[in-house]
């Protein structure tokens, strides 16, 4: 399977003429011809560099192999990568997640797919698994931001997306409010496998933000225990590991 970018450009151009997309950085309509983000705003999103944690992909100091969150710990996933530093994308992700700006997924998903092209060719996943939200949050928000990112990545790469494979059965407290230990306890038994008719060998979990890895690890655990052989992850943004 090839993992190149695939897109119905004519259809998308027609949509943009009728409904100009908003820039995910300044939130203003993007001028025709600039694509999905203002040219000047693109520079404000800082990609993760090459010096990263071997496990989670957080930026780390030169000479290190693992970040403080990963050193000496056991994870259910193999490796992962993120596109932007959290600090540079925080305001945009907040609007994307809580402000109804679901349209940002078009730009973010495409950029994630482009950035991860080599990673995807190496991993060769059978499917993308977005981190699910609870039914309560889905009803309030109207969408799952991780699901939108996964759908866009799947649109550009041809990798199947399985949004219903893992279900969140507990409406847990927001992870950002908790310390690392509380994050782990908060997610115990929060996820279950909701479909037994899907058999996958290698998958990639998709989420918007990676912090300590507790959420990704909890989802990876239920996937591995259900028979998935290898689990990786991709995130839109990630914190620093030093």
N, C-alpha and C positions, 0 to 999 in steps of 0.2 A: 504494500500500500504506500502511495506517495503522500507526503504531508505538505504539499505546496499550497500557496494561497489561492483560494477559489472564490469568485465573487461575481454575481450578476450585476455588472457595472452599469448597464443601461437602465435597469430597474432602479438601482440605488440613485443614479443621477436624476432620474425623474422625480423620485421622492424628495431629493434635496432641493430641487427647484420649487416644489410646492410647499415643502416644510423645511426651511433651512435649519440644519442641526445647530445646537448650541455648543459652544466651545466648552470642553470639560474643565478648563482652567478659569477663564473669566466669566463664563456662563452667558456670554453674549452670542447672538446669531453669527455664525461663521460666514465671512464674505465668500461669494461665489468664486470657485476656483481654488480656494485654499484647502478644500477637503473637509475634514471633521474636526479640525482644531486650528485656531489662529496661528499663523506662522510665528509670531512673536511669543505666543504662549507656550508653544512646544518646548522651548528652551527652559521653561520653568520646571518641567518634570524631569527629575534626575534619575537616570537609569542606574541600576545596581552595577557596580564595577566588577572587575574580574577576580579581585581578591575576596573570596567568599568562603563561608563555612562549608566544609565538604559534605555535611549532612543537609542542612536546611537552606543554605544559600544566602545567609545574612552577610553583609559586609563585615570583614574582620581585619585586624592588623596584619601586616606582612609577617610571614614566618609562622603564623598559627595555622592549625588544621581545622579545629572545631571552635564554635562560639561558646560563650558561657552557658547558654541554654542547652547545648547538645553534648558538651564534654562529659564523658562518664555516664551518659544516660542511654537507655534502650528505647528505640522507637519501632513502631509497627510499619512505618514506611521506609523506602530505600533512600531516596534523595528527593530534593525539590529545588525549585527556582522561582524567583520573583522578578518582576519587571522594574518597578520604581522603588526608591527609598520612601518610606512612609512619610517622613517629614515634608517632602516635596509634593506629595499627592494627597495629604490628609484632608484639606479643605474640599477638594474635588470629590474624594471618596465619601465624605460626609453628605454632600448633596446627592450623590449617586445612591447612597444607601438610605438616607432618611428624608431627602428633599424631593423625592419623586422624579429625579433626573435619570430615568431608566435609559434614555437615549444615549447617555455617555457610554453605554456598553458597546455601541458600534465601534467607537474609536479604541476603547480599552481592549476589547476582545481581539480586534485586528492586530493591535500592537503586541499583545501577548503572543499571538500566533506567530507573528514575524520574528519576535525575539527568541522564541523557543523552537524555531525550525530545526536546528541541529539536535537539540534535546529530544524532540519528538521522533526524529529519524533514528536516534540511538535507542530510545526506549521502546518504540513501536507499540503504542498502547492499543488495546482492543476497544477502549471506551473512556469517556470523560464522566466523572462523577461530581456534580456540584454539591458543596456542603449544603444540606437542607436547613431550612428555617422551620420553626414550629408552625402549626396551623394557626395559632393565635397571631403570630407576627405576620404571617402571610396574609391573613385577613385584614390586618391593620395597614400593612405596607402596600399590598396589592401585587407584589412580585418578590422574587428571590434574586438579589443582586448577583450571587454566585452562579445561579442558574442562567441569568442573562449572559454573563461572561462565557460560561461553558457553551451556550448555544452559538455565540459569535465565533468562538474558537473552532467549534465544530463546523460552522458554515464555511470558514476559510480553509480548513484542513481536510474536511471529509471524515473526520473521526466521529463515530456515533456518540451521542450524549444520552445518558441514562438518568434523568432527573428524579425518577420514582424508585430507583433501586434501593437507596438508603432513606429512611424516614427518621425525622426528629420527633421523638415521642414525649420529650420533656421540655417545657417552656422554661429553660434555665435562665439564670441571671446573666446580663451582658458580661462577657469575659473582661472587657476593659475596666470593670469595676473591681476586679479581684486580683489577688496576688497569685504567683505561680502555683502554690499548693492548692489554693482555693479553686483555681481554674481546673485542675485535674479532678478534684472531688465534684465540682459543679457539673461535669460532663459524664460522670459515671451512669451508665445505662440510659444515656440521652438518645442514643441512636440504635436503630435496628435495621436488619435487612427486610425490606418490604416485598421483594419479589424473589421467588425461588426458581423462576423459569429462565433467568438470565445467568449464563455461565461465562465468566470472563477470566482470562489468565493474567493480564497486565492492565492496570488502570491508572489514570491520573485524577487525583482529587483537585477540584478547582475551587478557590476561595478568593475573596477580595483582599483580606489582610492576613498576614502571618505574623504573630507576635512570639509567644513561647512555644507554639506548636501543639498546644493541648487539644484544640478542636480538630485539626488535621489528624493527629495521632488517634483520637477517639474514633473518628470515621474510618481510619486505616485499620484499626483493630477489628471492627465488625466485618470489614471487607475480607481481611485475612482469615478470620475465623470462619467465614462463609465459604472459603475455598479459593479466593483470589490469590494467585501465586506471588505477584509483585505489585506494590503500590507506590506511586510517586505523587508529587503534588506540584501545582502551579498556583501562584498568587499574583495579584495585581501589584501589591506593595508589601514591603517588609521592613521591620525595624532594624536597627544596628545591632551587631553582635559583640560590641566592645564598649 
